[in-house]
Amino acid sequence: MIRSRSNTAPETLKREQSDVETFHLPLDQVREVELKRRMPGAKILVRPRRLSTFEYVPGAPRNEIVFNVKHKHRQQAAALVSHLQRVFSQRRGDHTSSIPFQLPDTNLGLTENKGRLYLDEEFLVFEVSSGLSGGPEKNQQTVKIEPRALEEIRLDRGVFKDRLLIRPKNRELFRVMPGMYKDKDTLTMTIWKKYRAAAERLVDEVRRRRSEEG
C-alpha cells in the first residue's frame, strides 16, 4: 500500500480513492523487478519503462521505487518477483534485462559514475547517474541509441569483472557520457562477472539487430 497526498496522477498510474490510496500500475509500464535480500528483511525494486511513471508516488525517485519487505514475508516476496520476471521474459525476451555497469570516475576520482544498460524496443538505453563517491546520486540522464548507429560492441572477459566496449559511428552520440573526452571514440563500461551471461545475450542481440538494419 502506498500513501499519497497528490491530487493528480498520470494515466498509467491509477488510484483508488480512500483513506489509504492504492495505485494500480499496468505491467506493460514496468521494465524490470528485482529482489535484494538484506538483513533482516528484503527490498523489492520496481523500475518503470518511463521515468515519469512514479512522479506522483511520494518519496520515490524517478528511476525506481523500493518496497521494504519484512523478514517473515521474504519468501512471498521472492515468489512474487520470480513470477513477474517470468512474465516479462515471456513477453519481451530475456535479452531485455538491465545490466548494472560502472564508468570511470571523474573529477580526479571524486565523482562516481554508474548506471544500467538495457534494450527497449528499438533502442539501446543507458541510464547514467553521477555523484560524489560514497554519497547520494545527484545527476541522472538517459541516453538512447539505435544499434545501427554502432560501429562495434564487444565484451572482454576478466577474472572478476568484464569490460563492455561500445564504439559509435559518430562519437558525438556519447559526448554527454561521463568520462567520454574528445580523444576517445570508445565507451568502456565495467560489468561484474555475475552479469556476464546477461551482457553476452545483450551483445548478441544488438549485433543481430545491427546486421538486420544494415
C-alpha positions, -999 to +999 in steps of 0.1 A: +000+000+000+013+035-009+001+066+008-001+098-013-013+134-009-011+141-046-043+153-064-033+142-099-016+111-113-005+101-148-028+078-168-005+049-164-009+050-126-045+046-115-056+053-079-084+042-057-098+069-035-099+060+002-082+069+034-052+049+021-048+053-017-039+023-038-020+027-071-025+002-100+005+000-123+000-019-156+027-045-162+034-031-196+046+001-179+072-019-158+106-026-173+120-047-145+116-060-110+144-072-087+146-087-052+175-077-030+179-096+003+190-075+032+192-085+068+168-087+084+144-083+055+145-076+018+137-050-008+117-052-040+129-028-067+105-018-095+119+001-125+094+017-149+097+020-187+091+057-184+109+079-159+077+099-152+057+069-141+065+073-104+064+110-105+033+111-082+044+084-057+057+101-025+094+095-018+100+076-050+129+086-073+122+088-110+141+057-120+128+031-095+107+026-064+118+005-035+094-016-013+108-027+021+098-063+030+099-078+065+118-110+071+087-130+076+074-121+041+107-127+022+095-160+008+063-145-006+083-115-020+107-139-038+078-158-053+062-126-065+094-113-081+101-146-097+066-148-112+069-112-126+103-119-141+089-150-159+061-129-172+084-102-185+108-128-200+079-144-219+066-110-232+099-094-242+127-120-242+154-123-216+178-100-235+159-070-222+171-074-186+190-044-174+227-047-166+244-026-140+277-010-151+304+013-138+320+041-158+354+056-150+354+080-121+358+117-130+369+149-112+401+133-100+382+103-086+358+123-066+328+116-088+314+081-092+296+073-124+274+042-128+242+031-144+221+004-161+221-007-197+192-025-215+173-029-247+140-012-250+121-016-283+144-004-310+169+014-287+199+005-266+193+026-234+219+039-210+206+052-176+236+070-160+238+086-125+267+106-111+275+117-076+303+120-050+319+087-042+300+072-013+274+099-015+239+101-029+233+100-067+226+135-080+228+139-117+208+114-138+205+112-175+192+087-201+209+082-235+192+061-263+210+049-294+199+027-322+220-005-328+227+005-364+245+037-351+272+015-335+304+006-352+314-021-327+302-037-295+320-064-277+325-079-242+361-086-230+361-111-201+382-106-170+387-126-138+363-108-116+350-081-139+343-078-176+346-048-199+319-039-223+333-017-252+309+003-274+321+024-303+296+045-322+299+056-358+296+092-346+315+098-314+292+128-307+265+104-297+283+096-265+297+130-258+273+135-228+285+103-211+308+109-182+345+102-190+340+105-228+365+131-238+374+145-272+402+120-278+381+089-270+359+071-295+350+041-274+328+039-244+342+014-218+320+001-191+329-022-162+305-051-155+306-076-127+311-112-136+277-123-123+261-103-151+283-118-178+256-141-192+231-112-195+257-090-211+266-116-237+229-120-246+226-082-249+257-080-272+244-108-294+210-092-297+225-058-305+247-074-332+217-092-346+196-060-348+225-041-363+230-067-391+193-068-399+191-030-400+222-028-422 
